[in-house]
């Protein structure tokens, strides 16, 4: 009987497609292809690159300005809300800098006598507002004004200012009671006043960036004048007129809401309400429609 050399089945080499013999090695005893690890790593890397690229493109995209006027009208409501609170509680405006300028001018002649140092609070509010305008517009220009990430950053800063002011009042670091005009000035009030003035500057810069100049969000004098001198005031279709009326009503209702909340709730309630609205707007910019999205080949919506 012819004998054959004994062979160990586990050490039998596997023949590859190229004709070369190699052993498939695996410390755990599982057969696998030699490049499976490399292929898996490459696939994972590709997935990560795609996800990162998608997120980057999402935040670098420019937002569509259509319907952004509705956001600015809500900002006008916030402006009335914080100004109604600020003037009622601290005797100073945070958004309407015309009033602060008048108080500052009266301070030159030591008027009004009460509350004392009203001009100082007005000066700080006005200075913060001016600084805020410079900062928001310059940073926006550097980052691309209509880029999604720019709008999110701008409104996130405004939201943080409102949140900080609400916490200061809620924690009674700043007195939650309206100021007594004949009592010494409470200098801690300067902190929330400055925070509210800073976020107001961000609002009006946003109205300019979005090219809705008819919705300044913080003032009404020029808005009412532009509304009344509009030659197409009574026209059936007039978007600018409608926006001006909406902005006026929003600011009025905001201030009225601040007064109502001061009677039935705490002072901080107006600030929490304003914070909630700004936070919702910030989230809204994250998912806002991209400029050019939904247009057909001819560029018609």
VEXDREN-2710 file (C-alpha; in Angstrom, 1 decimal):
% VEXDREN-2710
k/r/px/py/pz
1/UNK/0.0/0.0/0.0
2/UNK/1.3/3.4/-1.0
3/UNK/1.8/5.8/1.9
4/UNK/1.3/9.5/1.7
5/UNK/3.0/12.1/3.8
6/UNK/0.9/13.2/6.7
7/UNK/-0.4/16.8/6.6
8/UNK/-1.7/19.1/9.2
9/UNK/-5.0/20.4/8.0
10/UNK/-4.7/23.6/10.1
11/UNK/-1.4/24.5/8.6
12/UNK/-2.6/24.0/5.0
13/UNK/-1.7/27.2/3.0
14/UNK/-4.5/29.1/1.2
15/UNK/-4.0/29.9/-2.4
16/UNK/-4.7/33.4/-3.4
17/UNK/-6.1/34.8/-6.7
18/UNK/-2.5/35.8/-7.6
19/UNK/-1.3/32.2/-7.3
20/UNK/0.9/32.8/-4.3
21/UNK/0.5/30.8/-1.1
22/UNK/0.0/32.5/2.2
23/UNK/-1.4/31.6/5.6
24/UNK/-4.4/33.5/6.9
25/UNK/-3.4/34.3/10.4
26/UNK/-5.6/35.4/13.2
27/UNK/-4.7/35.2/16.8
28/UNK/-8.2/34.6/17.8
29/UNK/-8.6/31.7/15.3
30/UNK/-10.9/33.6/12.9
31/UNK/-10.1/33.6/9.2
32/UNK/-10.1/37.1/7.7
33/UNK/-8.8/38.8/4.6
34/UNK/-5.4/40.5/5.1
35/UNK/-6.6/44.1/4.3
36/UNK/-10.0/44.0/6.1
37/UNK/-8.7/46.3/8.9
38/UNK/-7.4/48.9/6.4
39/UNK/-10.7/48.8/4.5
40/UNK/-12.7/49.3/7.7
41/UNK/-10.6/52.3/8.8
42/UNK/-10.9/53.8/5.3
43/UNK/-14.7/53.5/5.4
44/UNK/-14.9/55.1/8.9
45/UNK/-12.6/57.9/7.8
46/UNK/-14.7/58.5/4.7
47/UNK/-17.9/58.7/6.9
48/UNK/-16.4/61.1/9.3
49/UNK/-15.1/63.3/6.5
50/UNK/-18.6/63.4/4.9
51/UNK/-20.3/64.3/8.2
52/UNK/-17.8/67.0/8.9
53/UNK/-18.1/68.4/5.4
54/UNK/-21.9/68.4/5.6
55/UNK/-22.0/70.3/8.9
56/UNK/-19.3/72.7/7.7
57/UNK/-21.3/73.5/4.5
58/UNK/-24.5/73.8/6.5
59/UNK/-23.1/76.6/8.7
60/UNK/-21.1/78.3/5.9
61/UNK/-24.2/78.6/3.7
62/UNK/-25.9/82.0/3.4
63/UNK/-29.4/82.2/4.7
64/UNK/-32.4/83.2/2.6
65/UNK/-33.6/86.7/3.7
66/UNK/-37.2/85.9/2.7
67/UNK/-39.5/85.9/5.7
68/UNK/-36.6/87.2/7.9
69/UNK/-38.8/90.3/8.5
70/UNK/-41.0/88.1/10.7
71/UNK/-38.0/87.4/12.9
72/UNK/-37.2/91.1/13.2
73/UNK/-40.8/91.9/14.2
74/UNK/-40.4/89.5/17.0
75/UNK/-37.1/91.3/17.9
76/UNK/-39.2/94.5/18.0
77/UNK/-41.4/92.9/20.6
78/UNK/-38.4/92.0/22.6
79/UNK/-37.2/95.6/22.3
80/UNK/-40.4/96.8/23.8
81/UNK/-40.4/94.2/26.5
82/UNK/-36.9/95.0/27.8
83/UNK/-37.4/98.8/27.5
84/UNK/-40.7/98.7/29.3
85/UNK/-39.0/96.7/32.1
86/UNK/-35.8/98.8/32.1
87/UNK/-37.6/102.2/32.3
88/UNK/-40.2/101.0/34.8
89/UNK/-37.7/99.4/37.2
90/UNK/-34.5/101.4/36.7
91/UNK/-35.5/104.7/35.2
92/UNK/-33.3/104.2/32.1
93/UNK/-33.9/102.9/28.6
94/UNK/-31.9/100.0/27.3
95/UNK/-32.9/100.1/23.6
96/UNK/-34.4/103.5/22.9
97/UNK/-31.3/105.6/23.0
98/UNK/-33.2/108.8/22.1
99/UNK/-34.6/108.9/25.6
100/UNK/-31.2/108.2/27.1
101/UNK/-29.7/111.1/25.1
102/UNK/-32.3/113.4/26.4
103/UNK/-31.7/112.3/30.0
104/UNK/-27.9/112.7/29.4
105/UNK/-28.4/116.3/28.1
106/UNK/-30.6/117.2/31.0
107/UNK/-27.9/115.9/33.4
108/UNK/-25.6/118.8/32.2
109/UNK/-27.9/121.2/34.0
110/UNK/-28.4/118.8/36.9
111/UNK/-31.9/117.9/35.9
112/UNK/-34.0/116.1/36.9
113/UNK/-33.1/116.3/40.5
114/UNK/-34.6/112.9/41.2
115/UNK/-33.5/110.2/40.6
116/UNK/-29.9/111.4/41.1
117/UNK/-27.3/110.3/38.6
118/UNK/-29.9/109.3/36.1
119/UNK/-27.6/110.8/33.5
120/UNK/-24.8/108.3/34.5
121/UNK/-27.0/105.3/33.8
122/UNK/-28.1/106.8/30.5
123/UNK/-24.5/107.5/29.5
124/UNK/-23.5/103.9/30.2
125/UNK/-26.4/102.5/28.3
126/UNK/-25.8/104.8/25.3
127/UNK/-22.0/104.0/25.3
128/UNK/-22.7/100.2/25.5
129/UNK/-25.2/100.5/22.7
130/UNK/-22.7/102.3/20.5
131/UNK/-19.9/99.8/21.3
132/UNK/-22.3/97.0/20.5
133/UNK/-23.2/98.4/17.1
134/UNK/-19.5/98.7/16.2
135/UNK/-18.7/95.2/17.4
136/UNK/-21.6/93.4/15.8
137/UNK/-21.3/95.1/12.4
138/UNK/-17.5/94.7/12.2
139/UNK/-17.4/91.1/13.3
140/UNK/-20.3/90.3/10.9
141/UNK/-18.4/91.8/8.0
142/UNK/-15.4/89.8/8.8
143/UNK/-17.3/86.5/9.0
144/UNK/-19.7/87.1/6.1
145/UNK/-22.9/88.8/7.4
146/UNK/-25.5/86.5/5.9
147/UNK/-23.6/83.3/6.7
148/UNK/-25.7/81.0/9.0
149/UNK/-22.9/80.7/11.5
150/UNK/-22.6/84.5/11.7
151/UNK/-26.4/84.9/12.4
152/UNK/-26.3/82.1/15.0
153/UNK/-23.3/83.6/16.8
154/UNK/-24.9/87.1/16.8
155/UNK/-28.2/86.0/18.3
156/UNK/-26.5/83.6/20.7
157/UNK/-24.6/86.5/22.2
158/UNK/-27.8/88.5/22.5
159/UNK/-29.5/85.5/24.2
160/UNK/-26.6/85.1/26.6
161/UNK/-27.0/88.8/27.6
162/UNK/-30.7/88.3/28.3
163/UNK/-30.0/85.1/30.2
164/UNK/-27.4/86.8/32.4
165/UNK/-29.6/89.7/33.2
166/UNK/-32.5/87.4/34.1
167/UNK/-30.3/85.4/36.4
168/UNK/-29.0/88.6/38.1
169/UNK/-32.5/89.8/38.8
170/UNK/-33.9/86.3/39.7
171/UNK/-31.1/85.8/42.2
172/UNK/-31.7/89.3/43.6
173/UNK/-28.1/90.3/43.0
174/UNK/-29.9/93.2/41.3
175/UNK/-32.9/94.3/43.3
176/UNK/-36.1/92.9/41.9
177/UNK/-38.1/95.9/43.1
178/UNK/-38.6/99.1/41.1
179/UNK/-36.2/101.8/42.1
180/UNK/-37.3/104.5/44.5
181/UNK/-36.6/107.8/42.7
182/UNK/-35.6/109.6/45.9
183/UNK/-33.3/106.8/47.2
184/UNK/-29.6/106.6/46.4
185/UNK/-28.8/105.1/43.0
186/UNK/-28.2/101.4/43.0
187/UNK/-25.1/101.0/40.9
188/UNK/-25.6/97.3/40.4
189/UNK/-28.4/98.2/38.0
190/UNK/-25.8/99.3/35.5
191/UNK/-24.9/95.6/34.8
192/UNK/-28.4/94.5/33.5
193/UNK/-28.9/97.8/31.8
194/UNK/-25.6/97.4/29.9
195/UNK/-26.4/93.8/29.0
196/UNK/-29.8/94.8/27.6
197/UNK/-28.3/97.7/25.7
198/UNK/-25.6/95.4/24.2
199/UNK/-28.2/92.9/22.9
200/UNK/-30.3/95.8/21.5
201/UNK/-27.3/96.8/19.4
202/UNK/-27.2/93.3/18.0
203/UNK/-30.9/93.5/17.0
204/UNK/-30.6/96.7/15.0
205/UNK/-27.5/95.5/13.2
206/UNK/-29.3/92.4/12.2
207/UNK/-32.1/94.5/10.6
208/UNK/-29.4/96.3/8.5
209/UNK/-27.6/93.0/7.6
210/UNK/-30.9/91.5/6.5
211/UNK/-31.8/94.7/4.5
212/UNK/-35.0/95.4/6.3
213/UNK/-34.3/99.0/7.3
214/UNK/-38.0/99.6/7.8
215/UNK/-37.8/97.4/10.9
216/UNK/-35.2/99.0/13.2
217/UNK/-36.5/96.9/16.2
218/UNK/-35.5/99.6/18.8
219/UNK/-36.9/103.0/17.7
220/UNK/-40.3/104.2/16.4
221/UNK/-39.9/107.9/15.5
222/UNK/-38.4/107.5/12.1
223/UNK/-40.5/104.4/11.5
224/UNK/-43.7/106.3/12.0
225/UNK/-42.5/109.2/9.8
226/UNK/-41.6/106.8/7.0
227/UNK/-45.0/105.1/7.3
228/UNK/-47.0/108.3/7.1
229/UNK/-45.1/109.9/4.2
230/UNK/-45.2/106.7/2.1
231/UNK/-47.0/107.7/-1.2
232/UNK/-48.4/104.2/-1.4
233/UNK/-49.7/104.1/2.1
234/UNK/-53.2/103.2/1.1
235/UNK/-52.2/100.8/-1.7
236/UNK/-53.6/97.3/-1.6
237/UNK/-50.2/95.7/-1.6
238/UNK/-47.3/97.4/0.1
239/UNK/-44.9/95.1/2.0
240/UNK/-42.8/97.9/3.6
241/UNK/-46.0/99.5/5.0
242/UNK/-47.1/96.2/6.4
243/UNK/-43.7/95.7/8.0
244/UNK/-43.7/99.1/9.6
245/UNK/-47.1/98.6/11.0
246/UNK/-46.1/95.2/12.3
247/UNK/-42.9/96.6/13.9
248/UNK/-44.8/99.4/15.6
249/UNK/-47.5/97.1/17.0
250/UNK/-44.8/94.6/18.2
251/UNK/-42.8/97.2/20.1
252/UNK/-46.0/98.6/21.6
253/UNK/-47.3/95.2/22.7
254/UNK/-43.9/94.3/24.1
255/UNK/-43.8/97.3/26.4
256/UNK/-47.4/96.7/27.4
257/UNK/-46.6/93.1/28.2
258/UNK/-43.7/94.2/30.4
259/UNK/-46.1/96.5/32.3
260/UNK/-48.6/93.7/32.7
261/UNK/-46.1/91.2/33.9
262/UNK/-44.7/93.6/36.5
263/UNK/-48.2/93.5/38.1
264/UNK/-48.9/89.8/38.1
265/UNK/-45.4/88.3/38.3
266/UNK/-41.8/89.1/39.2
267/UNK/-39.6/91.6/37.4
268/UNK/-37.5/88.8/36.1
269/UNK/-40.5/87.3/34.3
270/UNK/-40.1/89.8/31.4
271/UNK/-36.4/89.0/31.1
272/UNK/-37.1/85.3/31.0
273/UNK/-39.8/85.8/28.4
274/UNK/-37.4/87.9/26.3
275/UNK/-34.7/85.2/26.7
276/UNK/-37.0/82.5/25.6
277/UNK/-37.9/84.4/22.4
278/UNK/-34.3/85.2/21.5
279/UNK/-33.3/81.5/22.2
280/UNK/-36.0/80.3/19.8
281/UNK/-34.7/82.7/17.2
282/UNK/-31.2/81.5/17.6
283/UNK/-32.4/77.9/17.1
284/UNK/-34.4/79.0/14.1
285/UNK/-31.3/80.3/12.3
286/UNK/-29.7/76.9/12.6
287/UNK/-32.4/75.4/10.4
288/UNK/-33.3/78.5/8.3
289/UNK/-33.7/78.0/4.6
290/UNK/-30.5/78.4/2.5
291/UNK/-30.4/81.2/-0.1
292/UNK/-31.3/79.8/-3.5
293/UNK/-32.9/76.7/-2.0
294/UNK/-36.0/75.6/-3.8
295/UNK/-35.5/77.6/-7.0
296/UNK/-35.9/76.0/-10.4
297/UNK/-33.3/76.1/-13.2
298/UNK/-34.5/79.5/-14.3
299/UNK/-34.0/81.0/-10.8
300/UNK/-37.7/81.6/-10.2
301/UNK/-39.1/80.7/-6.9
END
